[in-house]
Amino acid sequence: MATADVLADPQIALTPELRQYVEQEQIRAVLAAPLIVQGRVIGALATGTRAGRVYDAEDIRLAQIFADQAAIAMENSRLRG
């Protein structure tokens, strides 16, 4: 998921608490990728910055690669723990 303005994007629903946090931190552009383990989404890897930042296909591809690696590391830690 990528958006140039999370507060103005009609496809993104924010809880009142999260909306307040985003407004206070002035985070607007957001890029998020799911953390997937064995077909289940266990979380998300996300980054945010000022309004207007446009994430391109390469940004999205790299975010998913990082998310995939993070999910593997988390699952390995869980299995060893």
BELMO-V263077 format. One record per run of one state. SS is the DSSP state (H for helix, E for strand, C for the rest). FROM is the first residue (numbers start at 1). TO is the last residue. If there is no record, write none. Layout:
<<SS;FROM;TO> <SS;FROM;TO>>
//
This chain:
<<C;1;1> <E;2;3> <C;4;15> <H;16;25> <C;26;28> <E;29;37> <C;38;39> <E;40;49> <C;50;56> <H;57;80> <C;81;81>>
//
